[in-house]
Amino acid sequence: MGRAFNFSAGPAVMPEAVLQQAACEMLDWHGSGMSVMEMSHRGKEFISIYEQAESDLRELLAVPAHFKILFMQGGGLAENAIVPLNLSQGGAMDFVLTGSWSQKSLKEAGKYGQARVAASTQADGFTTLPAPATWQIGADSRYVHICGNETIHGVEFHELPDLKALGCDAPLVVDFSSHVASRPVDWARVGLAFGGAQKNLGPAGLTLVIVREDLIGHALPHCPSAFDYKLVADNQSMYNTPPTYSIYIAGLVFQWLKKHGGITAMEQRNIAKAQLLYDFLDSSSLFENRVAKDCRSRMNVPFFLRDESRNEAFLASAKAANLLQLKGHKSVGGMRASIYNAMPLEGVQALVAFMREFEKTQA
């Protein structure tokens, strides 16, 4: 089998050019005589890799100077604890529940302060987004948390809420694990954004935290030193040994993004890919997507066969056609196509063509 179209939700598809470059540099990075895997994180070779990656990411996402970029470990799931350890000061936090990941965030934060539900769409199966005007945010809130894109349920905030317009001075915390670098970020509305790299930026092991400077330096006394944002920032993400190889690969992805037009070009490409797949699903008599059209994810497209007795036949046929990892999350069932930045348009075209043919044969 050659290179397949991999629709995994994460770890996910990588740009082929990045994999080829990493393969070429595996044994000897730029004449250093070492693999990046073997480098000291404090040596000049790796420091140059880190500095370039940080600079490229700041440029790509247009991160303002008063935000710190931290390269950390633990993934987005660990940040559900690390964020309240740094920002809650033991007080109240408000959460907008739009799917499984925001639910996990609420539960974890409750260990470190008062975690409250500001709004929830659980009653409709997490197929819509609650209007910000309906959110119940306390005046004492230390921060408001949203998951920008729910990978399991397939709902996405296409525009970040403006908390100030709602009369709220609390910072907005955004889990952007699965849509980072797929579209621009309005940093004027954000206090902190975090995400695991393994969906849209690189391999597992690296976590990005982009945090406004005034929000660091307030960690709870029992916050582990390696998770204290101020210590991490003051040491340029080198307080402990960072995930060096994952940073290197992410840096190659940043360069790939720049070569392909940056975030604005990626957004247009992602809109086109998602529209192609949703248009087919909406016209199909065999397949369906249940998410409201105004909040459908561009990154993760869950869908169902109306006759679920055909699920296994669909997955087996898809695998035979080199279309991989289409099974939906076990908590919701069905199917899911994750179409991150590195998924080419040709991959989505191949999926739609396959689904159209499968529907004909199953009629």
C-alpha positions in Angstrom: 0.0 0.0 0.0 1.3 3.5 -0.9 0.4 6.7 0.9 -3.3 6.6 1.8 -5.7 9.4 2.6 -5.7 9.3 6.4 -8.8 10.9 8.0 -7.7 10.2 11.6 -8.7 12.8 14.2 -5.3 12.8 15.8 -2.5 12.0 15.6 -3.3 13.0 12.1 -2.2 13.4 8.6 1.1 15.3 8.1 2.2 17.3 5.0 4.2 14.8 2.8 6.9 17.4 2.2 7.5 17.7 5.9 7.8 14.0 6.3 10.3 13.8 3.4 12.4 16.6 4.8 12.5 15.1 8.3 13.5 11.7 6.7 16.4 13.4 4.9 17.5 15.1 8.0 17.0 12.2 10.3 20.7 11.2 10.7 22.4 14.5 10.2 20.7 17.9 10.8 22.3 20.6 8.6 25.8 19.1 8.9 25.7 18.9 12.7 26.5 15.2 12.6 23.5 14.6 14.9 19.8 13.8 14.6 17.5 16.4 16.2 16.5 13.5 18.4 20.0 13.4 19.9 20.5 17.2 20.4 20.7 18.9 23.8 17.8 21.2 24.2 20.3 23.8 25.4 22.7 23.4 22.5 23.0 26.1 19.8 21.7 23.7 17.2 18.4 23.1 18.9 18.1 26.6 20.2 18.1 27.8 16.6 15.4 25.3 15.7 13.3 26.5 18.7 13.8 30.2 17.9 12.8 29.8 14.3 9.7 27.8 15.2 8.6 30.4 17.7 9.2 33.2 15.3 7.4 31.5 12.4 4.4 30.6 14.6 4.1 34.2 15.9 4.2 35.4 12.3 1.7 32.9 11.0 -0.9 33.4 13.8 -0.2 37.2 14.0 0.4 36.8 17.8 0.7 40.2 19.4 3.9 41.1 21.3 2.1 41.1 24.7 1.4 37.4 24.4 3.8 34.7 25.3 4.2 31.6 23.2 5.0 28.5 25.4 6.0 25.1 24.1 4.8 22.6 26.7 4.0 18.9 27.2 0.9 17.0 28.4 -1.4 17.7 25.5 -4.7 19.6 25.5 -6.1 17.2 28.1 -3.4 18.2 30.7 -4.0 21.9 30.0 -7.5 21.3 31.4 -5.7 21.2 34.7 -2.8 23.5 34.0 -5.0 26.4 33.0 -7.0 26.6 36.2 -3.8 26.0 38.2 -2.5 29.2 36.6 -5.6 31.4 36.1 -8.2 30.4 38.6 -6.6 31.7 41.8 -8.9 29.2 43.5 -12.0 31.1 42.4 -14.9 30.6 39.9 -14.6 29.7 36.3 -17.3 29.6 33.6 -17.6 26.9 30.9 -19.6 26.8 27.7 -20.4 23.1 27.1 -20.6 22.2 23.4 -19.3 18.7 23.4 -17.1 16.1 25.0 -13.9 18.2 25.3 -15.5 21.1 27.0 -17.2 18.6 29.4 -13.8 17.2 30.3 -12.5 20.7 30.8 -15.3 21.6 33.2 -14.8 18.4 35.2 -11.0 18.8 35.5 -11.2 22.5 36.5 -13.5 21.6 39.3 -10.6 20.2 41.2 -9.0 23.6 41.5 -11.9 26.0 42.0 -15.6 26.5 41.4 -16.3 25.3 37.8 -19.7 26.5 36.6 -21.7 25.9 33.4 -22.4 29.1 31.7 -24.3 27.5 28.8 -24.8 24.0 27.4 -26.2 22.4 24.3 -26.2 18.8 25.7 -30.0 18.7 25.4 -29.8 18.8 21.6 -27.0 16.3 21.4 -24.3 19.0 21.0 -25.4 19.7 17.4 -25.7 23.5 17.9 -23.9 26.4 19.7 -25.5 28.5 22.4 -25.9 32.2 21.5 -23.3 34.2 23.6 -26.1 36.5 24.7 -27.6 33.6 26.6 -24.5 32.7 28.5 -24.7 33.0 32.3 -21.3 34.4 33.3 -20.7 35.3 36.9 -19.3 38.7 37.8 -16.6 36.9 39.8 -15.5 34.7 36.9 -11.7 34.3 36.6 -12.1 33.2 33.0 -14.6 31.8 30.5 -13.6 28.6 28.7 -14.7 27.4 25.3 -13.6 24.6 23.0 -13.3 26.3 19.7 -13.8 23.1 17.7 -15.3 19.9 19.2 -13.6 17.0 17.3 -16.1 14.4 18.4 -19.4 16.2 17.8 -18.2 18.3 14.9 -19.3 21.8 16.0 -17.1 24.9 15.7 -17.1 28.5 16.7 -16.4 30.2 13.4 -16.3 33.5 15.2 -14.9 33.9 18.8 -17.3 35.4 21.3 -16.7 39.1 22.3 -16.9 38.9 26.1 -16.5 42.6 26.5 -19.7 43.2 24.4 -21.4 40.9 26.8 -20.3 43.1 29.7 -17.7 40.6 30.9 -14.2 41.5 31.8 -13.0 37.9 32.3 -10.4 36.6 29.8 -11.6 34.1 27.2 -9.7 30.8 27.3 -9.9 28.8 24.0 -9.0 25.2 23.5 -7.9 25.5 19.8 -6.3 22.0 19.6 -8.1 20.9 16.5 -8.5 24.2 14.5 -5.2 26.0 15.3 -3.7 27.4 12.2 -6.8 26.6 10.1 -8.0 30.2 10.3 -7.0 33.6 11.8 -7.4 34.3 15.5 -8.9 37.5 16.8 -6.4 38.0 19.7 -8.3 41.1 20.9 -10.9 38.6 22.2 -8.6 36.0 23.7 -6.7 35.8 27.0 -5.2 32.4 26.5 -5.4 29.7 23.7 -4.0 26.2 24.1 -3.8 23.1 22.0 -2.1 19.8 21.4 -0.1 19.8 18.2 -1.1 16.4 17.0 -4.1 17.3 15.0 -3.1 20.2 12.8 0.6 21.1 13.5 2.7 18.0 14.1 3.2 14.8 16.0 2.0 14.1 19.5 4.0 15.3 22.4 3.9 19.1 21.9 1.4 21.5 23.5 1.1 25.1 22.5 0.0 27.8 25.0 -0.4 31.4 23.9 -1.1 33.5 26.8 -1.5 37.2 27.5 1.4 38.5 29.7 -0.8 40.0 32.4 -2.4 36.5 33.1 0.8 34.8 34.1 2.4 34.9 37.5 -0.7 34.0 39.5 -0.3 30.2 39.8 -1.8 28.4 42.7 0.8 27.5 45.4 0.5 23.8 44.7 1.0 24.2 40.9 3.9 22.0 39.8 6.9 24.2 38.8 7.1 22.7 35.3 3.4 23.8 34.7 3.8 27.4 36.1 3.4 29.6 33.0 5.6 32.3 34.4 8.5 29.9 35.0 8.0 28.4 31.5 7.9 31.8 30.0 10.9 33.2 31.9 12.9 30.2 30.7 11.9 30.3 27.0 10.1 27.0 27.4 13.3 25.4 28.6 12.5 25.1 32.3 12.4 21.4 31.8 13.4 19.4 28.7 10.8 20.3 26.1 9.5 17.8 23.4 12.4 18.7 21.1 11.6 16.5 18.1 8.0 17.5 18.2 9.0 21.1 18.2 11.3 20.5 15.2 8.6 18.8 13.2 6.1 21.5 14.1 8.6 24.1 13.0 8.8 22.3 9.6 5.0 22.5 9.4 5.1 26.2 10.2 7.5 26.7 7.2 5.2 24.5 5.0 2.2 26.7 6.0 4.2 29.9 5.1 5.2 28.4 1.7 1.5 27.7 0.9 0.1 31.1 1.6 -0.2 31.2 5.4 -3.3 31.1 7.5 -5.6 33.0 5.1 -4.9 30.6 2.3 -5.4 27.7 4.6 -8.8 29.0 5.7 -10.0 29.3 2.1 -8.7 25.8 1.3 -10.4 24.4 4.4 -13.7 26.1 3.6 -13.6 24.5 0.1 -12.8 21.0 1.4 -15.5 21.1 4.1 -18.1 22.5 1.7 -17.4 19.8 -0.8 -18.1 17.1 1.8 -21.1 18.8 3.4 -22.7 19.4 0.0 -22.6 15.7 -0.7 -23.9 14.7 2.7 -26.8 17.1 2.4 -27.8 15.6 -1.0 -27.4 12.0 0.1 -30.2 9.6 0.8 -27.8 7.2 2.6 -25.5 9.5 4.6 -26.4 12.4 7.0 -24.7 15.0 9.1 -26.7 16.1 12.1 -24.9 19.4 13.1 -26.6 22.7 12.5 -25.3 24.3 9.3 -24.2 27.5 11.0 -21.7 25.8 13.3 -20.4 22.8 11.3 -16.8 22.1 11.8 -14.4 22.6 9.0 -11.9 20.2 10.6 -13.9 17.2 11.8 -17.0 16.1 9.9 -19.1 13.4 11.7 -21.6 11.6 9.6 -23.9 8.6 9.9 -25.3 6.0 7.6 -29.1 6.1 7.9 -29.0 2.3 7.8 -26.3 1.5 10.4 -26.3 -2.2 9.6 -24.1 -1.1 6.6 -21.4 0.5 8.8 -18.9 -2.3 8.7 -19.3 -2.8 5.0 -18.6 0.9 4.5 -15.5 0.9 6.6 -14.1 -2.2 5.0 -14.7 -0.9 1.5 -13.2 2.5 2.4 -10.0 0.8 3.7 -9.8 -1.2 0.5 -9.9 2.1 -1.3 -7.1 3.6 0.7 -9.4 5.8 2.8 -8.4 5.3 6.4 -9.5 6.0 9.9 -13.1 6.9 9.1 -14.8 5.3 12.1 -16.5 7.7 14.4 -15.6 8.2 18.1 -16.8 5.3 20.2 -18.9 7.7 22.4 -21.1 8.8 19.4 -20.7 6.1 16.8 -21.1 6.6 13.1 -18.3 7.9 11.0 -15.9 10.9 11.0 -13.7 12.5 8.4 -11.0 14.8 9.9 -9.8 17.1 7.1 -7.1 19.2 8.7 -4.7 21.5 6.9 -2.5 18.7 5.6 -5.4 16.8 4.0 -5.3 17.7 0.3 -8.4 18.6 -1.6 -7.8 15.4 -3.6 -8.4 13.4 -0.5 -11.8 14.9 0.1 -12.6 14.5 -3.6 -11.7 10.8 -3.4 -13.8 10.3 -0.2 -16.9 11.9 -1.8 -16.4 9.9 -5.0 -16.2 6.7 -3.0 -19.2 7.6 -0.9 -21.2 8.4 -4.0 -20.3 5.1 -5.5 -21.0 3.2 -2.3 -24.5 4.8 -2.1 -25.2 3.6 -5.7 -24.2 0.1 -4.9 -26.2 0.0 -1.7 -29.4 1.4 -3.3 
